[in-house]
Amino acid sequence: MPYTRARGRIAVAVLTTGLLVAMAGCAPETPSAGPTSRPAASSASPRPSTPAATSPAPAAPTATAPAATSSPPVPTGFAVPDSCDRLISASMRSTVEAQVGPLNDPGVTMLSTQNATALELLGSGIPTLRCTWGRPGEVGVSTTVSALDSAQVDAVTGALAEAGFGCEPVAGGALCRIEQRGVTLDDQPYLLGEDHFLRDGGWIATAWLNAHPEGYTDDIIASLWG
């Protein structure tokens, strides 16, 4: 997954999985479908044929095979929580607020991922809860919890593997991570990364900048799956 650098300070509204870029309140866009063309229908006028001297016997009826239908994606049984208050335990919330900042500051617009496939899914209208921690500045955490069908799970896991995330089995699901350390053009060090956990149709996506409270993702897993 490529990262790009931005000049100056790292804002919480900023996160990429390669080099650091400036994020100014951008939101994922749903790509519009390109125009499609209809195949041209061409027909040639048949020439009249000389009628036969005798009428042919009627053909025996034949059985018509039913048209094949594609199976719809298997629906998920995962229920997205209705509040960020249910995302983590009280003790973890105290830790996150102390290390990162408050919940859902309206000035924090950072995304929970910069993976193109993941962003497309998040912008497609799937059931999603978004929670952020921190204030506009150089430290922040953004998490989304979403419900996926089986085809979408395969799309996310495939995209993460292709982007170079390291994945391992954890708590009955798959945990994929990537991180990067670097130095800004102002010679300020930074640390950023993403965590993704998928299990039973549930998808937790977290992006973090200069703060990654220990046990944060594990605490979410315990809260949602027990």
Short mmCIF file of the C-alpha atoms (twelve columns), coordinates in Angstrom:
data_MODEL
# 
_entry.id   MODEL 
# 
loop_
_atom_site.group_PDB 
_atom_site.id 
_atom_site.type_symbol 
_atom_site.label_atom_id 
_atom_site.label_alt_id 
_atom_site.label_comp_id 
_atom_site.label_asym_id 
_atom_site.label_seq_id 
_atom_site.Cartn_x 
_atom_site.Cartn_y 
_atom_site.Cartn_z 
_atom_site.pdbx_PDB_model_num 
ATOM 1   C CA . MET A 1   0.000   0.000   0.000   1 
ATOM 2   C CA . PRO A 2   1.676   3.254   -1.060  1 
ATOM 3   C CA . TYR A 3   2.143   6.129   1.362   1 
ATOM 4   C CA . THR A 4   2.944   9.722   0.338   1 
ATOM 5   C CA . ARG A 5   4.496   12.483  2.401   1 
ATOM 6   C CA . ALA A 6   2.983   15.830  3.169   1 
ATOM 7   C CA . ARG A 7   4.883   19.025  3.965   1 
ATOM 8   C CA . GLY A 8   4.620   20.385  7.466   1 
ATOM 9   C CA . ARG A 9   2.827   18.976  10.451  1 
ATOM 10  C CA . ILE A 10  0.944   15.722  10.414  1 
ATOM 11  C CA . ALA A 11  -2.747  16.374  10.978  1 
ATOM 12  C CA . VAL A 12  -5.156  13.940  12.555  1 
ATOM 13  C CA . ALA A 13  -7.223  14.434  9.453   1 
ATOM 14  C CA . VAL A 14  -4.336  12.727  7.677   1 
ATOM 15  C CA . LEU A 15  -3.563  9.066   7.180   1 
ATOM 16  C CA . THR A 16  -2.254  6.890   4.365   1 
ATOM 17  C CA . THR A 17  -0.860  3.389   4.441   1 
ATOM 18  C CA . GLY A 18  2.367   4.375   2.658   1 
ATOM 19  C CA . LEU A 19  3.842   7.882   3.173   1 
ATOM 20  C CA . LEU A 20  2.086   10.587  5.222   1 
ATOM 21  C CA . VAL A 21  -0.229  12.979  3.331   1 
ATOM 22  C CA . ALA A 22  -2.393  15.852  4.478   1 
ATOM 23  C CA . MET A 23  -6.025  14.820  5.012   1 
ATOM 24  C CA . ALA A 24  -8.405  17.725  5.103   1 
ATOM 25  C CA . GLY A 25  -11.790 16.321  5.892   1 
ATOM 26  C CA . CYS A 26  -11.967 14.067  2.875   1 
ATOM 27  C CA . ALA A 27  -14.602 11.359  2.735   1 
ATOM 28  C CA . PRO A 28  -14.618 8.209   0.610   1 
ATOM 29  C CA . GLU A 29  -16.271 8.626   -2.696  1 
ATOM 30  C CA . THR A 30  -18.365 5.975   -4.374  1 
ATOM 31  C CA . PRO A 31  -17.080 5.569   -7.921  1 
ATOM 32  C CA . SER A 32  -19.709 6.107   -10.585 1 
ATOM 33  C CA . ALA A 33  -20.375 3.389   -13.079 1 
ATOM 34  C CA . GLY A 34  -18.995 4.054   -16.547 1 
ATOM 35  C CA . PRO A 35  -21.249 4.157   -19.586 1 
ATOM 36  C CA . THR A 36  -22.122 0.871   -21.145 1 
ATOM 37  C CA . SER A 37  -22.785 0.266   -24.776 1 
ATOM 38  C CA . ARG A 38  -25.472 -1.973  -26.180 1 
ATOM 39  C CA . PRO A 39  -24.365 -4.530  -28.661 1 
ATOM 40  C CA . ALA A 40  -25.551 -3.535  -32.111 1 
ATOM 41  C CA . ALA A 41  -28.318 -5.740  -33.346 1 
ATOM 42  C CA . SER A 42  -27.956 -6.497  -37.038 1 
ATOM 43  C CA . SER A 43  -30.413 -8.462  -39.133 1 
ATOM 44  C CA . ALA A 44  -30.480 -9.520  -42.743 1 
ATOM 45  C CA . SER A 45  -33.754 -9.763  -44.629 1 
ATOM 46  C CA . PRO A 46  -34.183 -13.422 -45.611 1 
ATOM 47  C CA . ARG A 47  -35.037 -14.154 -49.207 1 
ATOM 48  C CA . PRO A 48  -38.359 -15.889 -49.810 1 
ATOM 49  C CA . SER A 49  -37.990 -19.581 -50.500 1 
ATOM 50  C CA . THR A 50  -40.005 -21.738 -52.816 1 
ATOM 51  C CA . PRO A 51  -42.733 -23.477 -50.814 1 
ATOM 52  C CA . ALA A 52  -42.436 -27.242 -50.560 1 
ATOM 53  C CA . ALA A 53  -44.894 -29.421 -52.388 1 
ATOM 54  C CA . THR A 54  -46.080 -31.029 -49.176 1 
ATOM 55  C CA . SER A 55  -46.391 -29.664 -45.655 1 
ATOM 56  C CA . PRO A 56  -43.790 -31.085 -43.237 1 
ATOM 57  C CA . ALA A 57  -44.918 -33.075 -40.228 1 
ATOM 58  C CA . PRO A 58  -44.984 -31.047 -36.991 1 
ATOM 59  C CA . ALA A 59  -41.827 -31.393 -34.887 1 
ATOM 60  C CA . ALA A 60  -42.023 -33.190 -31.573 1 
ATOM 61  C CA . PRO A 61  -41.922 -30.820 -28.567 1 
ATOM 62  C CA . THR A 62  -38.579 -30.555 -26.782 1 
ATOM 63  C CA . ALA A 63  -37.881 -29.803 -23.131 1 
ATOM 64  C CA . THR A 64  -36.303 -26.428 -22.396 1 
ATOM 65  C CA . ALA A 65  -33.619 -26.345 -19.729 1 
ATOM 66  C CA . PRO A 66  -34.175 -23.670 -17.040 1 
ATOM 67  C CA . ALA A 67  -31.874 -20.664 -17.207 1 
ATOM 68  C CA . ALA A 68  -28.971 -20.790 -14.799 1 
ATOM 69  C CA . THR A 69  -29.124 -18.268 -11.951 1 
ATOM 70  C CA . SER A 70  -26.249 -16.969 -9.866  1 
ATOM 71  C CA . SER A 71  -26.349 -17.507 -6.128  1 
ATOM 72  C CA . PRO A 72  -26.636 -14.277 -4.120  1 
ATOM 73  C CA . PRO A 73  -23.939 -13.514 -1.520  1 
ATOM 74  C CA . VAL A 74  -24.475 -15.240 1.794   1 
ATOM 75  C CA . PRO A 75  -25.944 -12.653 4.205   1 
ATOM 76  C CA . THR A 76  -24.021 -11.888 7.354   1 
ATOM 77  C CA . GLY A 77  -25.342 -12.467 10.842  1 
ATOM 78  C CA . PHE A 78  -23.080 -9.794  12.357  1 
ATOM 79  C CA . ALA A 79  -24.857 -6.906  14.071  1 
ATOM 80  C CA . VAL A 80  -23.141 -3.520  13.951  1 
ATOM 81  C CA . PRO A 81  -23.295 -1.807  17.374  1 
ATOM 82  C CA . ASP A 82  -25.551 1.241   17.506  1 
ATOM 83  C CA . SER A 83  -23.193 3.393   19.583  1 
ATOM 84  C CA . CYS A 84  -19.478 4.030   19.993  1 
ATOM 85  C CA . ASP A 85  -20.066 3.652   23.731  1 
ATOM 86  C CA . ARG A 86  -20.397 -0.095  23.105  1 
ATOM 87  C CA . LEU A 87  -17.181 -0.328  21.104  1 
ATOM 88  C CA . ILE A 88  -14.667 -0.687  23.931  1 
ATOM 89  C CA . SER A 89  -14.652 -1.375  27.654  1 
ATOM 90  C CA . ALA A 90  -14.725 1.411   30.234  1 
ATOM 91  C CA . SER A 91  -11.097 0.796   31.208  1 
ATOM 92  C CA . MET A 92  -9.910  0.905   27.587  1 
ATOM 93  C CA . ARG A 93  -11.905 4.069   26.978  1 
ATOM 94  C CA . SER A 94  -10.108 5.751   29.867  1 
ATOM 95  C CA . THR A 95  -6.775  4.688   28.371  1 
ATOM 96  C CA . VAL A 96  -7.653  5.887   24.870  1 
ATOM 97  C CA . GLU A 97  -8.975  9.239   26.074  1 
ATOM 98  C CA . ALA A 98  -5.809  9.780   28.121  1 
ATOM 99  C CA . GLN A 99  -3.391  8.787   25.327  1 
ATOM 100 C CA . VAL A 100 -5.272  10.035  22.246  1 
ATOM 101 C CA . GLY A 101 -8.169  12.344  23.097  1 
ATOM 102 C CA . PRO A 102 -11.957 12.521  23.311  1 
ATOM 103 C CA . LEU A 103 -14.507 10.519  21.364  1 
ATOM 104 C CA . ASN A 104 -15.872 11.872  18.071  1 
ATOM 105 C CA . ASP A 105 -14.468 15.389  17.991  1 
ATOM 106 C CA . PRO A 106 -16.217 16.939  14.946  1 
ATOM 107 C CA . GLY A 107 -12.904 18.364  13.722  1 
ATOM 108 C CA . VAL A 108 -11.375 14.907  13.277  1 
ATOM 109 C CA . THR A 109 -12.050 13.721  9.728   1 
ATOM 110 C CA . MET A 110 -9.409  11.025  9.292   1 
ATOM 111 C CA . LEU A 111 -10.492 7.814   7.590   1 
ATOM 112 C CA . SER A 112 -10.257 4.318   9.028   1 
ATOM 113 C CA . THR A 113 -8.303  3.063   5.998   1 
ATOM 114 C CA . GLN A 114 -6.604  4.261   2.827   1 
ATOM 115 C CA . ASN A 115 -6.983  0.970   0.946   1 
ATOM 116 C CA . ALA A 116 -8.929  1.664   -2.262  1 
ATOM 117 C CA . THR A 117 -11.048 -1.498  -2.131  1 
ATOM 118 C CA . ALA A 118 -11.874 -0.961  1.535   1 
ATOM 119 C CA . LEU A 119 -12.768 2.692   0.942   1 
ATOM 120 C CA . GLU A 120 -15.053 1.742   -1.930  1 
ATOM 121 C CA . LEU A 121 -16.915 -0.689  0.317   1 
ATOM 122 C CA . LEU A 122 -17.226 1.849   3.136   1 
ATOM 123 C CA . GLY A 123 -18.679 4.332   0.688   1 
ATOM 124 C CA . SER A 124 -21.132 1.845   -0.814  1 
ATOM 125 C CA . GLY A 125 -23.701 2.102   1.980   1 
ATOM 126 C CA . ILE A 126 -22.878 -1.040  3.963   1 
ATOM 127 C CA . PRO A 127 -23.995 -0.957  7.634   1 
ATOM 128 C CA . THR A 128 -21.209 0.950   9.415   1 
ATOM 129 C CA . LEU A 129 -20.478 2.664   12.726  1 
ATOM 130 C CA . ARG A 130 -17.635 5.237   12.736  1 
ATOM 131 C CA . CYS A 131 -15.799 6.263   15.910  1 
ATOM 132 C CA . THR A 132 -12.814 8.597   16.241  1 
ATOM 133 C CA . TRP A 133 -10.533 9.522   19.112  1 
ATOM 134 C CA . GLY A 134 -8.451  12.672  19.451  1 
ATOM 135 C CA . ARG A 135 -8.501  16.283  18.335  1 
ATOM 136 C CA . PRO A 136 -7.340  17.928  15.110  1 
ATOM 137 C CA . GLY A 137 -3.572  17.745  15.335  1 
ATOM 138 C CA . GLU A 138 -0.821  15.160  15.225  1 
ATOM 139 C CA . VAL A 139 -2.426  12.271  17.132  1 
ATOM 140 C CA . GLY A 140 -5.590  10.332  16.351  1 
ATOM 141 C CA . VAL A 141 -7.416  7.030   15.937  1 
ATOM 142 C CA . SER A 142 -10.307 6.315   13.561  1 
ATOM 143 C CA . THR A 143 -12.314 3.072   13.642  1 
ATOM 144 C CA . THR A 144 -15.226 1.768   11.590  1 
ATOM 145 C CA . VAL A 145 -17.259 -1.350  12.379  1 
ATOM 146 C CA . SER A 146 -19.134 -2.788  9.389   1 
ATOM 147 C CA . ALA A 147 -21.185 -5.812  8.342   1 
ATOM 148 C CA . LEU A 148 -20.120 -7.611  5.150   1 
ATOM 149 C CA . ASP A 149 -21.487 -10.449 3.057   1 
ATOM 150 C CA . SER A 150 -19.238 -13.350 2.070   1 
ATOM 151 C CA . ALA A 151 -18.176 -11.798 -1.243  1 
ATOM 152 C CA . GLN A 152 -17.231 -8.528  0.466   1 
ATOM 153 C CA . VAL A 153 -15.191 -10.379 3.101   1 
ATOM 154 C CA . ASP A 154 -13.219 -12.061 0.317   1 
ATOM 155 C CA . ALA A 155 -12.710 -8.709  -1.419  1 
ATOM 156 C CA . VAL A 156 -11.337 -7.043  1.726   1 
ATOM 157 C CA . THR A 157 -9.029  -9.889  2.736   1 
ATOM 158 C CA . GLY A 158 -7.702  -10.174 -0.812  1 
ATOM 159 C CA . ALA A 159 -7.074  -6.432  -1.078  1 
ATOM 160 C CA . LEU A 160 -5.240  -6.310  2.259   1 
ATOM 161 C CA . ALA A 161 -3.013  -9.245  1.355   1 
ATOM 162 C CA . GLU A 162 -2.214  -7.669  -2.014  1 
ATOM 163 C CA . ALA A 163 -1.344  -4.374  -0.296  1 
ATOM 164 C CA . GLY A 164 1.250   -6.068  1.911   1 
ATOM 165 C CA . PHE A 165 -0.648  -6.336  5.200   1 
ATOM 166 C CA . GLY A 166 0.551   -9.051  7.531   1 
ATOM 167 C CA . CYS A 167 -2.387  -11.289 8.478   1 
ATOM 168 C CA . GLU A 168 -2.732  -13.964 11.149  1 
ATOM 169 C CA . PRO A 169 -5.566  -15.945 12.768  1 
ATOM 170 C CA . VAL A 170 -6.760  -14.278 15.981  1 
ATOM 171 C CA . ALA A 171 -9.817  -14.970 18.156  1 
ATOM 172 C CA . GLY A 172 -11.612 -16.993 15.510  1 
ATOM 173 C CA . GLY A 173 -11.024 -14.414 12.781  1 
ATOM 174 C CA . ALA A 174 -8.230  -12.802 10.780  1 
ATOM 175 C CA . LEU A 175 -6.210  -9.818  12.004  1 
ATOM 176 C CA . CYS A 176 -4.276  -7.858  9.358   1 
ATOM 177 C CA . ARG A 177 -1.823  -5.078  10.207  1 
ATOM 178 C CA . ILE A 178 0.550   -2.640  8.567   1 
ATOM 179 C CA . GLU A 179 2.565   0.262   9.971   1 
ATOM 180 C CA . GLN A 180 5.230   2.730   8.932   1 
ATOM 181 C CA . ARG A 181 7.710   4.946   10.696  1 
ATOM 182 C CA . GLY A 182 9.219   7.980   9.038   1 
ATOM 183 C CA . VAL A 183 10.327  11.583  9.313   1 
ATOM 184 C CA . THR A 184 8.434   14.584  7.939   1 
ATOM 185 C CA . LEU A 185 10.021  17.330  5.860   1 
ATOM 186 C CA . ASP A 186 10.250  19.279  9.134   1 
ATOM 187 C CA . ASP A 187 12.343  16.439  10.605  1 
ATOM 188 C CA . GLN A 188 9.536   15.335  12.912  1 
ATOM 189 C CA . PRO A 189 9.222   11.561  13.400  1 
ATOM 190 C CA . TYR A 190 5.861   9.917   12.800  1 
ATOM 191 C CA . LEU A 191 4.286   6.480   13.234  1 
ATOM 192 C CA . LEU A 192 1.126   5.463   11.427  1 
ATOM 193 C CA . GLY A 193 -0.667  2.267   10.499  1 
ATOM 194 C CA . GLU A 194 -3.857  0.280   10.128  1 
ATOM 195 C CA . ASP A 195 -5.443  -2.744  11.830  1 
ATOM 196 C CA . HIS A 196 -8.237  -4.800  10.224  1 
ATOM 197 C CA . PHE A 197 -10.102 -7.650  11.916  1 
ATOM 198 C CA . LEU A 198 -12.642 -9.825  10.082  1 
ATOM 199 C CA . ARG A 199 -14.824 -12.487 11.641  1 
ATOM 200 C CA . ASP A 200 -18.291 -13.918 10.924  1 
ATOM 201 C CA . GLY A 201 -19.168 -11.084 8.540   1 
ATOM 202 C CA . GLY A 202 -17.948 -8.366  10.911  1 
ATOM 203 C CA . TRP A 203 -15.154 -6.002  9.868   1 
ATOM 204 C CA . ILE A 204 -13.244 -3.676  12.203  1 
ATOM 205 C CA . ALA A 205 -11.017 -1.180  10.384  1 
ATOM 206 C CA . THR A 206 -8.756  1.122   12.402  1 
ATOM 207 C CA . ALA A 207 -6.262  3.732   11.261  1 
ATOM 208 C CA . TRP A 208 -3.995  5.388   13.805  1 
ATOM 209 C CA . LEU A 209 -1.504  8.236   13.802  1 
ATOM 210 C CA . ASN A 210 1.230   8.613   16.421  1 
ATOM 211 C CA . ALA A 211 -0.903  6.746   18.956  1 
ATOM 212 C CA . HIS A 212 -1.790  3.072   19.112  1 
ATOM 213 C CA . PRO A 213 -3.054  2.183   22.595  1 
ATOM 214 C CA . GLU A 214 -1.941  -1.320  23.504  1 
ATOM 215 C CA . GLY A 215 -4.788  -3.829  23.373  1 
ATOM 216 C CA . TYR A 216 -7.206  -1.463  21.583  1 
ATOM 217 C CA . THR A 217 -8.245  -3.865  18.804  1 
ATOM 218 C CA . ASP A 218 -8.268  -6.839  21.181  1 
ATOM 219 C CA . ASP A 219 -10.631 -4.916  23.457  1 
ATOM 220 C CA . ILE A 220 -13.007 -4.220  20.549  1 
ATOM 221 C CA . ILE A 221 -12.986 -7.919  19.636  1 
ATOM 222 C CA . ALA A 222 -13.829 -8.867  23.218  1 
ATOM 223 C CA . SER A 223 -16.621 -6.279  23.370  1 
ATOM 224 C CA . LEU A 224 -18.272 -7.373  20.117  1 
ATOM 225 C CA . TRP A 225 -17.689 -11.134 20.173  1 
ATOM 226 C CA . GLY A 226 -17.182 -11.856 23.864  1 
# 
